[in-house]
Amino acid sequence: MIPDSIFAKRTERMGASAIREILKVIARPGMVSLAGGIPSPQAFPMDRIAELASTVLDNHGTAALQYGTTEGYRPLREQLALYLATLGIAAEPDEITVTSGSQGLLDNVAKVTINKGDVIAVEAPTYLGALQAFTPYEPTYVEMETDDNGVIPASVREVIETHRPKFVYLVPTFQNPTGRTIPLDRRKEIASIAGETNTLVIEDDPYGQLRYSGEFVPPIKSFAPDHVVYGGSFSKVFAPGIRLGFNVAPKALREWMIKAKQGVDLHTSSFSQALATEFLRAGMMENHLPRIIELYRPRLQAMINAMVRSFPASFTWTKPEGGMFVWAVGPDGFDATEFYPVATEQYSVAYVPGTYFFAKPGTGVATMRLNFTMSDEETLAGAVETLGGAIRAFLE
Ligand SMILES: Cc1ncc(COP(=O)(O)O)c(C=O)c1O
């Protein structure tokens, strides 16, 4: 048996075991899981993969199997520059970095910026995986207040002026876990605050393309190019298994991020990068995306309709225009963690208790994250109705 003493101190902060325990039951037969955070396999372009892979071999040959540069495969970065321009982000290929998923960006940026005790500002609630990426570097978290329109700019300013965070971490579009989107006026305001206070903002945007209704909102990066790291991902628009993310960071930061990444994985998979190059060249960001949207849009609607039919009047929930999640908020006294074993054991429906998405322990006790991408409409409607009934019985 290896002694516990071999483990670095930082492993003490790698916990999050409570959520792993909680999610174990998802695999039980008959369970309908609204807990997942993953795309539907039906969203993968299976019918095009063989053709894309063959084009990779024709067009990229051995380069697709060789070591590459840490900043990323040049042909992919050229395609990404064109794609980013469609979002309003002006970036030369040399300003773009490719990472192993957007998760790779989160660790990367944390590694080169966070000293023990530094303050990081996060939304309340925020993406759990970001907390997992940042926490080993021993930051202190300060939460920014949110409402139905995402983070409140006055709270961003207040947190920056009071705590001088190393960076502000935001998921502005179809946020994980709430599904909320920060509207245009707030984005502009946040961009001005970042500029005025000379603060770095990490804009994590893996869901932005999954819009089922409403209008495109430009990224914060487009309003404050020198203060924002914009991160995108192929996980939700192509496939998460190719592990590809990309980002545009201010120059000085980018240089350090590349040095740090070199020591971690030398570079991101060359084959995946060549595959993504062909995905973009074939116009699949435009052609394949509508299929994903058509798959998820009715699922979101089915979930919301079933919530309207079955959830108690004391509950509220978000009405996202895209993404993968709906966020439900119960009344005072409802404890979603306490209800969890009831929902899973007696009713075979799983979700994620929302408290895990808050940096401050013990907050968001009455909240739940519900995923709608993994089941068809009928299954979702049935599971949500069961859940609604179970909550009513639990609250009685
Ligand atoms: C907000 C957010 N950021 C980043 C990620 C990581 O995604 P990936 O590394 O697959 O790009 C996720 C995954 O669900 C996410 O929800």
The ligand as an SDF file (V2000), in Angstrom:
LIG
                    3D

 16 16  0  0  0  0  0  0  0  0999 V2000
  -19.0340   26.0170  -19.0210 C   0  0  0  0  0  0  0  0  0  0  0  0
  -18.1700   24.8960  -19.4810 C   0  0  0  0  0  0  0  0  0  0  0  0
  -16.8840   25.1410  -19.7550 N   0  0  0  0  0  0  0  0  0  0  0  0
  -16.0640   24.1720  -20.1870 C   0  0  0  0  0  0  0  0  0  0  0  0
  -16.5010   22.8780  -20.3360 C   0  0  0  0  0  0  0  0  0  0  0  0
  -15.5250   21.8460  -20.7790 C   0  0  0  0  0  0  0  0  0  0  0  0
  -15.8170   21.4170  -22.0550 O   0  0  0  0  0  0  0  0  0  0  0  0
  -14.7620   20.8220  -23.0540 P   0  0  0  0  0  0  0  0  0  0  0  0
  -13.4670   20.6490  -22.3120 O   0  0  0  0  0  0  0  0  0  0  0  0
  -15.3300   19.5230  -23.4910 O   0  0  0  0  0  0  0  0  0  0  0  0
  -14.6370   21.8150  -24.1550 O   0  0  0  0  0  0  0  0  0  0  0  0
  -17.8290   22.5640  -20.0550 C   0  0  0  0  0  0  0  0  0  0  0  0
  -18.3110   21.1910  -20.2030 C   0  0  0  0  0  0  0  0  0  0  0  0
  -19.4110   20.8200  -19.9940 O   0  0  0  0  0  0  0  0  0  0  0  0
  -18.6880   23.6050  -19.6160 C   0  0  0  0  0  0  0  0  0  0  0  0
  -19.9710   23.3780  -19.3130 O   0  0  0  0  0  0  0  0  0  0  0  0
  1  2  1  0
  2  3  1  0
  2 15  2  0
  3  4  2  0
  4  5  1  0
  5  6  1  0
  5 12  2  0
  6  7  1  0
  7  8  1  0
  8  9  2  0
  8 10  1  0
  8 11  1  0
 12 13  1  0
 12 15  1  0
 13 14  2  0
 15 16  1  0
M  END
$$$$
